[in-house]
Amino acid sequence: MPRAVLTAARTAQAERLGELCAWLAIPSVSADPARADDVARAARWLVSWQRAHGATVEVRRTAHGSAVVLGHWAGPPGAPLVVLYGHYDVQPPGPGWSSPPFRPLVRDGRIVARGAGDDKGQFFAHLCALAAWRRAGVLPVRVLSIADGAEEVGSPGFDVVAGRLARRHRPTAVVISDTERAADGAPTVTLSQRGHVVAGVEVDTGGPDVHPGRLGGAVVDAGLVLAEILLALRAELLEMLDGETPGRPDVPVQVRPDSAVVRAAGGRSTTGPDLDERITRRATLGVTRLVGGGRGGALPAESAARVDIRLPPRASPTVVVDRARRLVEQLAPAGTTVRLRLIAATRGLETMPAPPLRSAVEAACEAGFGQGPVYVRSGGSIPAAGMLARAFGIDPVLLGFGSPGGNAHGPDESMDLGGWAASVETSLALMPGLAGLNRGHGVAVEGGKQETEIFRSVHRVRPRRTLPGRCGDLEQRWPVN
């Protein structure tokens, strides 16, 4: 059976890449209200594709209005249930692209398009593996695929959907692939993510903008008030959170050298030593937007900023927001209104797969990539990861398939074809490994190991040299309307 499944996946590889590119061509930008129809179109494409490959599909709406696409993939009666999570919404394209962001290209062995790595490409690798199992036989596990339509805006309302699913389903494992590999050829399991608070700070001194020569020094300067508040927030919150430290995992964790972080910064000035520590375990406050003034040369009456606060994995966003609000109120000069407006808050995550589950993941990575996974900490945040952990009572496995240097959220986002093919085969091998776990995945039962061992000896597939330069030239059968 495993050899037949592997053959099915390899035979269909070019067709699947064409289908992926058709999905990538849909500009499903959840942060842009003008793209709401495109987000819905990407969801319909996913529904159609999964149904065509034998899944039963339903769509759940969140209170936010976004669609969560659920694919139910059948397995043997009584087989364990595995949850696979990903998202089909993408970031706005932004400037700096060398080719249109929603016209996917194959260039230098990489698919270049918005969403290629974050997260359509990663999630679709799992779906291609499920389709290959269905084509060649019967999945050894039952699978619930969950595709979020609003992850890039914080997954509002997803926690309610996850809670309702938890009342119906008791999965053995939850697998999330929405992170990057640590290096070429190195699949990566993330063990912690920082918490995240996004807030707006608004200053209103009252009245109109004024001439700085006639009234400067007599009126409160909204820009300076904002600057003082931002500096005070940074000092106060970082000191408060300095004692928050993550737990110690029982596997070696890879720490990136400062030189690697400097390279990733792309020439941007960096802040000093211990950079991996700074971006994965410590609190930070960054300013992502500044607004002040209207007419040139006038002192503005109003100013505003958007701040991005990253928290150590165990820190409470509620405590941080409460402290920030009190501080902002204390710093407001007489006659000035200062507000802190909460936009989003996400608790951090620490996750450590139990040994049997870890063994299944490591064996699958060896089968797909030729080596076991690297374990890392991450400074990013996936809101749905914590929501799923709390709903199902299971530590999710954050298995990164994204290309290192794939530039997620930036221009020319990409996924390397060799890594994508290896990701499909890793997911292929993961299914029989997970079949050998019980609900608590603390005790392994018979079955599953032998099939996984077969995958270890099979060389991973390489991208076909005959792939054309444009994804649009590949076969695209699945409707996008």
Secondary structure, 3 states (H helix, E strand, C coil): CHHHHHHHHHHCHHHHHHHHHHHHCCCCECCCHHHHHHHHHHHHHHHHHHHHCCCEEEEEECCCCCEEEEEEECCCCCCCEEEEEEECCECCCCCCCCCCCCCCEEECCEEECCCCCCCHHHHHHHHHHHHHHHHHCCCCCEEEEEEECCHHHCCCCHHHHHHHHHHHCCCCEEEECCCECCECCECEEEEEECEEEEEEEEEECCCCCECHHHHECCECCHHHHHHHHHHHHHHHHHHHHCCCCCCCCCCCCCCCCHHHHHHHCCCCCCCCCCHHHHHHCCCEEEEEEEEECCCCCCECCEEEEEEEEEECCCCCHHHHHHHHHHHHHHHCCCCCEEEEEEEEEECCEECCCCHHHHHHHHHHHHHHHCCCCEEEEECCCCHHHHHHHHHHCCCCEEEECECCCCCCCCCCCEEEHHHHHHHHHHHHHHHHHHCCECCCCCCECCCCHHHHHHHHCCCCCCCCCCCCCEHHHCCCCCCCC
